[in-house]
Protein backbone atom coordinates (compact mmCIF):
# COMPACT_ATOMS: atom_id res chain seq x y z
CA UNK A 1 0.00 0.00 0.00
CA UNK A 2 1.48 3.30 -1.13
CA UNK A 3 0.00 5.52 1.56
CA UNK A 4 0.71 5.15 5.25
CA UNK A 5 -1.76 3.27 7.41
CA UNK A 6 -3.63 5.79 9.55
CA UNK A 7 -3.83 4.43 13.08
CA UNK A 8 -5.87 5.85 15.95
CA UNK A 9 -4.09 4.59 19.07
CA UNK A 10 -5.64 4.83 22.54
CA UNK A 11 -2.92 5.07 25.19
CA UNK A 12 -3.23 5.05 28.97
CA UNK A 13 -3.56 2.59 31.81
CA UNK A 14 -5.97 -0.34 32.03
CA UNK A 15 -9.42 0.14 33.60
CA UNK A 16 -9.68 3.65 32.17
CA UNK A 17 -12.68 3.10 29.89
CA UNK A 18 -10.75 2.36 26.70
CA UNK A 19 -13.14 -0.37 25.51
CA UNK A 20 -16.09 2.03 25.69
CA UNK A 21 -14.22 4.76 23.81
CA UNK A 22 -12.99 2.16 21.32
CA UNK A 23 -16.54 0.99 20.55
CA UNK A 24 -17.86 4.53 20.17
CA UNK A 25 -15.11 5.66 17.79
CA UNK A 26 -15.24 2.31 16.00
CA UNK A 27 -18.91 2.88 15.15
CA UNK A 28 -17.88 5.58 12.66
CA UNK A 29 -17.98 4.39 9.01
CA UNK A 30 -14.40 5.64 8.55
CA UNK A 31 -12.97 3.65 11.48
CA UNK A 32 -12.38 -0.08 11.93
CA UNK A 33 -11.54 -1.13 15.47
CA UNK A 34 -9.38 -4.17 16.23
CA UNK A 35 -9.35 -3.76 20.01
CA UNK A 36 -6.08 -4.41 21.83
CA UNK A 37 -3.90 -5.46 18.92
CA UNK A 38 -0.85 -6.19 21.03
CA UNK A 39 -2.64 -9.34 22.19
CA UNK A 40 -2.79 -10.63 18.60
CA UNK A 41 -0.09 -13.28 19.04
CA UNK A 42 -1.62 -14.30 22.38
CA UNK A 43 -4.97 -14.94 20.69
CA UNK A 44 -3.45 -16.64 17.69
CA UNK A 45 -1.38 -19.02 19.82
CA UNK A 46 -3.95 -19.30 22.64
CA UNK A 47 -1.47 -18.34 25.34
CA UNK A 48 -2.59 -17.70 28.91
CA UNK A 49 0.02 -15.09 29.77
CA UNK A 50 -1.30 -13.58 33.01
CA UNK A 51 -3.92 -14.02 35.72
CA UNK A 52 -6.71 -13.24 33.24
CA UNK A 53 -8.34 -16.42 31.94
CA UNK A 54 -9.01 -15.70 28.28
CA UNK A 55 -11.56 -17.56 26.18
CA UNK A 56 -10.12 -16.19 22.91
CA UNK A 57 -13.50 -15.11 21.58
CA UNK A 58 -13.78 -12.35 18.99
CA UNK A 59 -16.33 -9.58 19.52
CA UNK A 60 -18.39 -11.23 16.76
CA UNK A 61 -18.83 -14.00 19.41
CA UNK A 62 -16.96 -16.62 17.40
CA UNK A 63 -13.71 -18.31 18.46
CA UNK A 64 -10.79 -16.19 17.26
CA UNK A 65 -9.52 -18.87 14.86
CA UNK A 66 -13.02 -19.26 13.35
CA UNK A 67 -13.81 -15.56 12.96
CA UNK A 68 -14.26 -14.82 9.26
CA UNK A 69 -12.23 -11.61 9.58
CA UNK A 70 -9.26 -12.90 11.56
CA UNK A 71 -9.16 -16.31 9.87
CA UNK A 72 -8.19 -14.71 6.57
CA UNK A 73 -5.63 -12.43 8.26
CA UNK A 74 -4.06 -15.41 10.05
CA UNK A 75 -3.59 -17.21 6.74
CA UNK A 76 -1.64 -14.31 5.24
CA UNK A 77 1.49 -14.67 7.36
CA UNK A 78 2.75 -15.66 10.80
CA UNK A 79 2.68 -12.15 12.25
CA UNK A 80 4.55 -11.80 15.53
CA UNK A 81 3.39 -9.05 17.88
CA UNK A 82 5.60 -8.27 20.83
CA UNK A 83 3.86 -8.12 24.18
CA UNK A 84 6.64 -7.93 26.76
CA UNK A 85 9.61 -5.59 26.96
CA UNK A 86 12.68 -6.07 29.20
CA UNK A 87 12.94 -3.71 32.16
CA UNK A 88 16.04 -2.09 30.73
CA UNK A 89 14.15 -1.09 27.58
CA UNK A 90 11.19 0.19 29.63
CA UNK A 91 13.50 2.38 31.70
CA UNK A 92 15.09 3.80 28.56
CA UNK A 93 11.73 4.81 27.14
CA UNK A 94 10.66 6.36 30.46
CA UNK A 95 13.90 8.35 30.55
CA UNK A 96 13.31 9.40 26.95
CA UNK A 97 9.87 10.70 27.92
CA UNK A 98 11.48 12.79 30.65
CA UNK A 99 14.51 13.85 28.58
CA UNK A 100 13.69 13.55 24.84
CA UNK A 101 17.33 14.04 23.82
CA UNK A 102 18.07 10.58 25.29
CA UNK A 103 16.68 8.68 22.30
CA UNK A 104 17.06 4.89 22.72
CA UNK A 105 19.34 3.44 20.03
CA UNK A 106 16.78 0.83 18.99
CA UNK A 107 13.93 2.76 17.41
CA UNK A 108 13.11 0.61 14.37
CA UNK A 109 10.43 -2.03 13.96
CA UNK A 110 10.21 -4.30 17.02
CA UNK A 111 7.67 -6.75 15.56
CA UNK A 112 5.35 -7.31 12.59
CA UNK A 113 2.82 -4.60 13.46
CA UNK A 114 3.31 -2.71 10.20
CA UNK A 115 2.66 -5.76 8.04
CA UNK A 116 -0.29 -6.83 10.17
CA UNK A 117 -1.89 -3.39 9.99
CA UNK A 118 -1.62 -3.35 6.20
CA UNK A 119 -3.37 -6.70 5.94
CA UNK A 120 -6.03 -5.56 8.42
CA UNK A 121 -6.59 -2.39 6.41
CA UNK A 122 -7.11 -4.30 3.15
CA UNK A 123 -9.55 -6.72 4.78
CA UNK A 124 -11.35 -4.00 6.76
CA UNK A 125 -12.15 -2.07 3.59
CA UNK A 126 -14.43 -4.94 2.63
CA UNK A 127 -16.39 -4.32 5.84
CA UNK A 128 -16.25 -0.53 5.72
CA UNK A 129 -15.77 0.89 2.19
CA UNK A 130 -15.32 4.43 3.58
CA UNK A 131 -12.43 3.28 5.79
CA UNK A 132 -9.77 5.82 6.75
CA UNK A 133 -8.44 4.65 10.13
CA UNK A 134 -7.62 1.46 11.97
CA UNK A 135 -8.25 1.82 15.72
CA UNK A 136 -5.96 0.09 18.24
CA UNK A 137 -6.79 0.39 21.96
CA UNK A 138 -3.73 -1.47 23.26
CA UNK A 139 -2.97 1.42 25.68
CA UNK A 140 0.72 0.51 26.11
CA UNK A 141 2.96 3.59 25.99
CA UNK A 142 5.82 1.26 25.03
CA UNK A 143 4.01 0.33 21.82
CA UNK A 144 3.12 3.97 21.23
CA UNK A 145 6.79 4.92 21.39
CA UNK A 146 7.68 2.53 18.58
CA UNK A 147 4.56 3.29 16.54
CA UNK A 148 5.46 6.99 16.55
CA UNK A 149 8.90 6.06 15.19
CA UNK A 150 7.45 3.99 12.35
CA UNK A 151 7.85 5.35 8.83
CA UNK A 152 4.82 3.45 7.47
CA UNK A 153 2.24 4.31 10.13
CA UNK A 154 0.58 7.68 10.66
CA UNK A 155 -0.39 7.64 14.33
CA UNK A 156 -3.24 9.64 15.87
CA UNK A 157 -2.74 9.15 19.64
CA UNK A 158 -5.64 9.51 22.06
CA UNK A 159 -4.56 9.73 25.69
CA UNK A 160 -7.45 8.51 27.85
CA UNK A 161 -7.18 9.32 31.56
CA UNK A 162 -9.59 8.27 34.28
CA UNK A 163 -9.60 9.51 37.89
CA UNK A 164 -6.77 7.57 39.54
CA UNK A 165 -8.96 6.55 42.45
CA UNK A 166 -11.38 4.83 40.12
CA UNK A 167 -8.57 3.01 38.31
CA UNK A 168 -7.00 1.82 41.55
CA UNK A 169 -10.30 0.61 42.97
CA UNK A 170 -11.15 -1.22 39.75
CA UNK A 171 -7.80 -3.00 39.71
CA UNK A 172 -8.09 -4.01 43.36
CA UNK A 173 -11.69 -5.13 42.90
CA UNK A 174 -10.68 -7.34 39.97
CA UNK A 175 -8.19 -9.10 42.21
CA UNK A 176 -5.06 -7.99 40.39
CA UNK A 177 -1.84 -8.81 42.19
CA UNK A 178 -0.88 -5.22 42.81
CA UNK A 179 -0.58 -3.28 46.05
CA UNK A 180 -2.46 -0.06 46.75
CA UNK A 181 0.60 2.21 46.65
CA UNK A 182 2.06 0.36 43.66
CA UNK A 183 -1.21 0.88 41.78
CA UNK A 184 -1.06 4.61 42.51
CA UNK A 185 2.54 4.84 41.31
CA UNK A 186 1.76 2.91 38.12
CA UNK A 187 -1.17 5.20 37.35
CA UNK A 188 0.93 8.35 37.80
CA UNK A 189 3.87 6.95 35.83
CA UNK A 190 1.75 5.67 32.94
CA UNK A 191 -0.20 8.91 32.59
CA UNK A 192 2.96 11.02 32.88
CA UNK A 193 4.96 9.08 30.29
CA UNK A 194 2.01 8.86 27.91
CA UNK A 195 1.41 12.60 28.20
CA UNK A 196 5.07 13.32 27.51
CA UNK A 197 5.19 11.04 24.47
CA UNK A 198 2.36 12.95 22.77
CA UNK A 199 3.54 16.40 23.83
CA UNK A 200 3.68 18.74 20.85
CA UNK A 201 2.05 16.19 18.54
CA UNK A 202 -0.56 18.06 16.45
CA UNK A 203 -2.54 14.84 15.92
CA UNK A 204 -2.73 13.95 19.62
CA UNK A 205 -5.94 14.21 21.66
CA UNK A 206 -6.22 14.05 25.45
CA UNK A 207 -9.58 12.87 26.81
CA UNK A 208 -10.73 12.72 30.42
CA UNK A 209 -12.92 9.64 30.88
CA UNK A 210 -14.78 11.34 33.73
CA UNK A 211 -15.59 14.45 31.69
CA UNK A 212 -16.45 12.34 28.65
CA UNK A 213 -19.09 10.44 30.61
CA UNK A 214 -20.69 13.71 31.69
CA UNK A 215 -21.22 15.00 28.15
CA UNK A 216 -20.51 12.25 25.58
CA UNK A 217 -22.31 14.01 22.72
CA UNK A 218 -20.08 17.04 23.04
CA UNK A 219 -16.98 14.82 22.95
CA UNK A 220 -18.28 12.88 19.97
CA UNK A 221 -18.74 16.14 18.07
CA UNK A 222 -15.19 17.11 19.06
CA UNK A 223 -13.76 13.78 17.87
CA UNK A 224 -15.66 14.03 14.60
CA UNK A 225 -14.18 17.47 13.95
CA UNK A 226 -10.62 16.56 14.95
CA UNK A 227 -10.47 13.24 13.07
CA UNK A 228 -12.79 14.05 10.17
CA UNK A 229 -15.08 11.10 10.94
CA UNK A 230 -18.83 10.68 11.40
CA UNK A 231 -19.79 9.10 14.71
CA UNK A 232 -23.54 9.55 15.13
CA UNK A 233 -23.97 12.31 17.71
CA UNK A 234 -27.59 11.48 18.49
CA UNK A 235 -27.75 7.71 17.89
CA UNK A 236 -24.25 6.60 18.82
CA UNK A 237 -25.50 3.92 21.22
CA UNK A 238 -27.73 2.43 18.52
CA UNK A 239 -24.92 2.63 15.96
CA UNK A 240 -22.60 0.77 18.34
CA UNK A 241 -25.14 -2.05 18.53
CA UNK A 242 -25.49 -2.13 14.75
CA UNK A 243 -21.77 -1.96 13.90
CA UNK A 244 -19.60 -4.94 13.04
CA UNK A 245 -16.67 -5.38 15.43
CA UNK A 246 -13.81 -7.86 15.51
CA UNK A 247 -12.00 -6.67 18.63
CA UNK A 248 -9.23 -8.53 20.38
CA UNK A 249 -9.39 -8.61 24.20
CA UNK A 250 -10.79 -5.62 26.12
CA UNK A 251 -13.59 -5.32 28.65
CA UNK A 252 -16.53 -7.75 28.45
CA UNK A 253 -18.87 -4.83 27.78
CA UNK A 254 -17.92 -5.34 24.12
CA UNK A 255 -20.28 -8.34 24.13
CA UNK A 256 -23.19 -6.39 25.62
CA UNK A 257 -25.58 -3.78 24.32
CA UNK A 258 -24.66 -0.51 26.02
CA UNK A 259 -27.77 1.51 26.84
CA UNK A 260 -26.27 4.42 28.77
CA UNK A 261 -22.99 6.19 29.44
CA UNK A 262 -22.19 6.79 33.08
CA UNK A 263 -19.01 7.19 35.06
CA UNK A 264 -18.08 4.31 37.36
CA UNK A 265 -17.43 5.90 40.75
CA UNK A 266 -17.69 2.83 42.94
CA UNK A 267 -14.39 3.82 44.52
CA UNK A 268 -16.32 6.25 46.74
CA UNK A 269 -17.96 3.29 48.50
CA UNK A 270 -15.55 0.43 47.94
CA UNK A 271 -12.22 1.97 48.93
CA UNK A 272 -11.61 1.96 52.68
CA UNK A 273 -11.66 5.39 54.39
CA UNK A 274 -7.85 5.24 54.72
CA UNK A 275 -7.26 4.44 51.05
CA UNK A 276 -9.86 6.96 49.95
CA UNK A 277 -8.25 9.79 51.95
CA UNK A 278 -4.66 8.87 51.02
CA UNK A 279 -5.39 8.49 47.31
CA UNK A 280 -7.41 11.72 47.24
CA UNK A 281 -4.56 13.71 48.83
CA UNK A 282 -1.65 12.13 46.94
CA UNK A 283 -3.35 12.08 43.54
CA UNK A 284 -5.00 15.50 43.79
CA UNK A 285 -2.43 17.44 41.69
CA UNK A 286 -2.38 14.73 39.02
CA UNK A 287 -6.17 14.42 38.82
CA UNK A 288 -6.28 18.21 38.57
CA UNK A 289 -3.86 18.21 35.62
CA UNK A 290 -5.05 15.15 33.70
CA UNK A 291 -8.69 14.51 34.67
CA UNK A 292 -10.12 17.98 35.30
CA UNK A 293 -8.75 19.24 32.00
CA UNK A 294 -8.14 17.73 28.59
CA UNK A 295 -8.14 18.73 24.91
CA UNK A 296 -11.78 19.84 25.12
CA UNK A 297 -11.53 21.42 28.58
CA UNK A 298 -8.30 23.39 28.56
CA UNK A 299 -9.12 25.05 31.87
CA UNK A 300 -10.42 23.60 35.11
CA UNK A 301 -14.13 22.94 35.22
VENBEL-V680091 format. One record per residue. N is the residue number from 1. RES is the residue in one small letter. PHI is phi in radians with two decimals (* if undefined). PSI is psi in whole degrees, 0 to 359 (NA if undefined). Layout:
N_RES_PHI_PSI, N_RES_PHI_PSI
//
This chain:
1_x_*_128, 2_x_-1.20_314, 3_x_-1.42_157, 4_x_-1.21_148, 5_x_-1.26_130, 6_x_-1.60_119, 7_x_-2.10_119, 8_x_-1.47_123, 9_x_-2.14_117, 10_x_-1.51_123, 11_x_-2.07_149, 12_x_2.68_198, 13_x_-1.83_156, 14_x_-1.06_159, 15_x_1.12_33, 16_x_-1.92_5, 17_x_1.62_20, 18_x_-1.17_326, 19_x_-1.13_318, 20_x_-1.08_311, 21_x_-1.09_321, 22_x_-1.00_310, 23_x_-1.14_322, 24_x_-1.16_310, 25_x_-1.15_322, 26_x_-1.19_349, 27_x_-1.38_348, 28_x_-1.21_142, 29_x_-1.13_341, 30_x_-1.61_359, 31_x_-2.19_134, 32_x_-2.09_117, 33_x_-1.57_138, 34_x_-2.01_6, 35_x_1.27_218, 36_x_-1.60_88, 37_x_-1.12_337, 38_x_-1.25_356, 39_x_-1.66_9, 40_x_-0.96_309, 41_x_-1.13_327, 42_x_-1.10_316, 43_x_-1.22_320, 44_x_-1.14_321, 45_x_-1.70_0, 46_x_0.92_57, 47_x_-1.76_129, 48_x_-1.62_98, 49_x_-1.73_354, 50_x_-2.65_195, 51_x_-1.29_352, 52_x_-1.42_124, 53_x_-1.52_105, 54_x_-1.59_142, 55_x_-1.73_353, 56_x_0.99_49, 57_x_-1.87_132, 58_x_-1.29_162, 59_x_-1.09_338, 60_x_-1.29_1, 61_x_1.29_19, 62_x_-1.90_152, 63_x_-0.95_142, 64_x_-0.88_315, 65_x_-1.26_346, 66_x_-1.82_352, 67_x_-1.08_130, 68_x_-1.06_327, 69_x_-1.28_305, 70_x_-1.28_332, 71_x_-1.03_317, 72_x_-1.20_321, 73_x_-1.09_316, 74_x_-1.08_332, 75_x_-1.39_345, 76_x_-1.20_315, 77_x_-2.93_167, 78_x_-1.61_76, 79_x_-1.22_132, 80_x_-1.91_120, 81_x_-1.96_124, 82_x_-1.34_131, 83_x_-1.89_321, 84_x_-1.93_145, 85_x_-2.18_139, 86_x_-1.11_151, 87_x_-0.97_323, 88_x_-1.06_319, 89_x_-1.21_322, 90_x_-1.07_315, 91_x_-1.09_320, 92_x_-1.09_320, 93_x_-1.24_323, 94_x_-1.11_316, 95_x_-1.11_323, 96_x_-1.09_320, 97_x_-1.11_326, 98_x_-1.37_317, 99_x_-2.24_89, 100_x_-0.98_341, 101_x_-1.30_348, 102_x_-1.60_66, 103_x_-1.29_124, 104_x_-0.99_143, 105_x_-1.08_322, 106_x_-1.57_97, 107_x_-2.17_14, 108_x_-1.48_197, 109_x_-1.15_132, 110_x_-1.80_348, 111_x_-2.79_201, 112_x_-1.75_28, 113_x_-1.03_317, 114_x_-1.04_311, 115_x_-1.12_320, 116_x_-1.13_317, 117_x_-1.10_322, 118_x_-1.14_320, 119_x_-1.19_321, 120_x_-1.09_316, 121_x_-1.05_314, 122_x_-1.09_317, 123_x_-1.23_320, 124_x_-1.13_332, 125_x_-1.13_338, 126_x_-1.28_332, 127_x_-1.50_318, 128_x_-2.25_95, 129_x_-1.03_335, 130_x_-1.55_14, 131_x_-0.94_134, 132_x_-2.17_316, 133_x_-2.09_148, 134_x_-1.73_141, 135_x_-1.98_123, 136_x_-2.08_121, 137_x_-1.89_38, 138_x_-1.11_331, 139_x_1.34_335, 140_x_-1.07_124, 141_x_-1.25_338, 142_x_-1.14_314, 143_x_-1.13_321, 144_x_-1.04_318, 145_x_-0.95_312, 146_x_-1.29_326, 147_x_-1.10_320, 148_x_-1.16_337, 149_x_-1.54_351, 150_x_-1.26_140, 151_x_-1.51_346, 152_x_-1.90_3, 153_x_-2.21_129, 154_x_-1.74_106, 155_x_-1.63_134, 156_x_-2.05_90, 157_x_-1.29_139, 158_x_-2.13_111, 159_x_-1.48_117, 160_x_-1.88_121, 161_x_-2.17_128, 162_x_-1.95_149, 163_x_-0.74_124, 164_x_-0.98_329, 165_x_-1.16_323, 166_x_-1.19_320, 167_x_-1.11_313, 168_x_-1.06_313, 169_x_-1.08_319, 170_x_-1.12_318, 171_x_-1.17_319, 172_x_-1.20_321, 173_x_-1.13_326, 174_x_-1.37_359, 175_x_1.38_22, 176_x_-1.17_145, 177_x_-1.41_72, 178_x_-2.51_138, 179_x_-1.37_163, 180_x_-1.03_309, 181_x_-1.23_326, 182_x_-1.12_319, 183_x_-1.09_321, 184_x_-1.11_314, 185_x_-1.09_318, 186_x_-1.12_321, 187_x_-1.10_312, 188_x_-1.08_313, 189_x_-1.13_316, 190_x_-1.11_314, 191_x_-1.13_319, 192_x_-1.12_310, 193_x_-1.13_317, 194_x_-1.05_317, 195_x_-1.11_320, 196_x_-1.19_323, 197_x_-1.16_331, 198_x_-1.73_1, 199_x_-1.02_129, 200_x_1.39_1, 201_x_-1.46_116, 202_x_-1.15_342, 203_x_-1.58_348, 204_x_-1.31_146, 205_x_-2.27_135, 206_x_-1.94_122, 207_x_-2.14_131, 208_x_-1.53_120, 209_x_-1.02_319, 210_x_-1.13_317, 211_x_-1.25_324, 212_x_-1.02_316, 213_x_-1.15_334, 214_x_-1.31_326, 215_x_-2.54_66, 216_x_-1.02_324, 217_x_-1.12_323, 218_x_-1.18_322, 219_x_-1.23_323, 220_x_-1.10_318, 221_x_-1.07_319, 222_x_-1.10_315, 223_x_-1.13_320, 224_x_-1.04_317, 225_x_-1.22_318, 226_x_-1.24_322, 227_x_-1.75_351, 228_x_1.20_39, 229_x_-2.05_180, 230_x_-2.33_70, 231_x_-1.27_135, 232_x_-1.15_120, 233_x_-1.32_330, 234_x_-1.71_328, 235_x_-2.08_33, 236_x_-1.12_328, 237_x_-1.19_320, 238_x_-1.17_319, 239_x_-1.12_325, 240_x_-1.08_319, 241_x_-1.20_330, 242_x_-1.52_341, 243_x_-1.31_154, 244_x_-1.64_122, 245_x_-2.12_148, 246_x_-2.38_56, 247_x_-1.36_145, 248_x_-1.70_131, 249_x_0.99_204, 250_x_1.63_176, 251_x_-1.17_150, 252_x_-1.18_351, 253_x_-1.09_343, 254_x_-1.14_340, 255_x_-1.61_354, 256_x_-1.92_160, 257_x_-1.50_119, 258_x_-1.51_124, 259_x_-1.88_348, 260_x_-2.73_157, 261_x_-1.95_118, 262_x_-2.54_149, 263_x_-1.39_131, 264_x_-1.40_108, 265_x_-2.09_38, 266_x_-1.14_344, 267_x_-1.04_332, 268_x_-1.11_334, 269_x_-1.86_329, 270_x_-1.56_331, 271_x_-1.28_142, 272_x_-1.14_157, 273_x_-0.93_320, 274_x_-1.08_309, 275_x_-1.16_325, 276_x_-1.15_316, 277_x_-1.20_313, 278_x_-1.08_312, 279_x_-1.16_325, 280_x_-1.13_316, 281_x_-1.22_310, 282_x_-1.22_328, 283_x_-1.66_358, 284_x_-0.91_308, 285_x_-1.12_328, 286_x_-1.33_319, 287_x_-1.10_324, 288_x_-1.12_320, 289_x_-1.35_319, 290_x_-1.88_339, 291_x_-1.89_324, 292_x_-1.42_351, 293_x_-2.52_150, 294_x_-2.75_199, 295_x_-1.16_333, 296_x_-1.54_325, 297_x_-1.96_90, 298_x_-1.33_344, 299_x_-2.13_162, 300_x_-1.05_143, 301_x_-1.89_NA
//
